[in-house]
């Protein structure tokens, strides 16, 4: 049950289970029902009807099968979005430090600033981000989460001229995942659990989006013969990409 202050850990766990079930079970079952509905529609024949009437009925039945599947897919998307929102609300509430007064807030900001100053000196001296993260305490990891993406981007400026044509700005996601995974092992129990659930959601969502997109193409009829396989490969690649760290 959601508490007056927001989602609880039980809410978050149930929401994560719903997201996983959507991808592993619900979408697979929906795809099967859609395939069966389209197959039945395309093979429909009433001996009492003319060929032209049978053709109209086949078209109507296929359209109805796609509309049913589209409605179901809309429902799955709404439910998984609500579940993801609940997980993030729980994680944000649990993970956001709350200072009791302005003095405590100032002290916390001072600790983070000093932690970043020490860490930046190590990075400037040649230590790798992975090495620094591996030995960091909680204050340092919190500081790294805020400062490290910009620091690394500044160290990878866009090349001038033709060399910059194919240049892309560094993706901060891998380093943020590395910091978060380190935080899981260092935070207090309730915060660690909240962060772990949010990371599990981050792991599940990209592949889920690819699976939904592939099924949406099947629903609206824009998918070609090899789309199912491409969707499965895209979902697997999304799973692999979200697992990348520094």
C-alpha positions, -999 to +999 in steps of 0.1 A: +000+000+000+013+035-008+019+055+023+009+091+029+045+101+023+048+082-010+054+047-024+069+021+000+095-005-007+067-031-012+051-008-038+084-005-056+090-042-055+055-050-069+060-023-096+094-038-106+077-073-108+050-057-131+076-042-154+094-075-157+062-094-162+052-071-190+082-079-210+086-116-201+050-126-202+024-100-211+039-088-244+047-123-255+012-134-249-002-104-267+020-110-297+007-146-298-029-135-296-023-109-324-007-135-346-035-159-340-061-133-347-046-122-379-041-157-391-077-166-383-089-134-401-068-141-432-081-177-435-117-169-428-142-182-453-180-186-450-193-208-477-226-190-476-210-157-486-197-145-519-160-141-525-163-104-523-182-106-490-157-130-476-129-107-485-146-078-466-151-100-436-114-110-436-105-073-437-129-065-409-117-093-387-080-084-392-088-048-384-106-058-353-077-081-342-053-052-346-075-028-327-079-052-298-042-057-297-036-020-299-059-014-270-042-041-249-008-027-258-018+008-247-029-007-214+004-024-209+023+008-217+002+028-192+007+002-165+045-001-170+049+037-171+029+040-138+050+012-123+083+029-134+071+063-120+063+047-087+097+031-085+115+064-093+093+082-068+102+057-040+139+058-050+141+096-051+124+100-017+146+074-001+179+085-016+176+122-014+194+134+017+172+157+039+190+182+060+173+192+093+184+229+090+205+253+069+236+246+089+234+209+083+228+215+046+258+238+044+280+211+061+268+185+037+276+207+007+310+215+022+318+177+026+308+170-010+328+200-022+359+188-004+354+152-015+353+164-051+384+186-047+403+156-034+391+133-061+396+158-089+433+161-078+436+123-082+420+124-116+442+152-127+472+132-116+462+103-139+441+080-117+413+064-137+376+070-130+371+033-123+400+033-098+387+064-080+351+051-078+363+017-065+379+032-034+355+061-028+333+066+003+297+077+002+304+115+002+329+110-026+305+089-047+278+115-042+302+142-054+313+120-083+277+115-094+273+152-098+307+163-111+323+134-129+303+134-161+311+171-168+347+165-158+351+136-182+333+155-210+357+185-205+386+161-210+372+149-243+367+182-263+353+180-298+382+178-324+385+206-348+379+203-386+372+170-403+382+150-373+351+164-355+325+153-381+319+119-365+325+131-330+298+125-304+297+138-268+307+112-242+277+093-228+275+099-190+253+068-184+281+042-180+300+063-154+268+071-135+259+034-135+294+026-121+290+052-093+255+039-085+266+003-083+293+013-059+268+033-038+246+002-035+274-014-014+280+016+008+247+032+015+225+024+046+202-006+041+170+012+032+188+035+007+208+006-008+175-013-014+160+017-031+189+023-053+191-014-063+154-014-073+159+017-094+190+002-111+170-030-118+143-008-134+170+010-155+182-025-166+147-036-176+133-005-194+154-002-226+147-037-237+111-033-228+108-002-249+123-020-279+099-049-274+069-026-272+081-007-303+083-039-323+049-051-312+035-017-320+047-021-356+030-054-358-002-039-345-003-011-370+008-033-399+041-015-406+063-045-397+078-066-424+086-103-424+119-100-404+107-074-379+102-099-351+138-110-352+151-075-355+130-064-325+144-093-304+180-084-314+173-047-307+160-056-272+190-077-265+214-050-276+196-025-254+200-049-225+238-051-232+241-013-236+225-005-203+250-029-186+280-010-198+301+007-171+335+025-170 
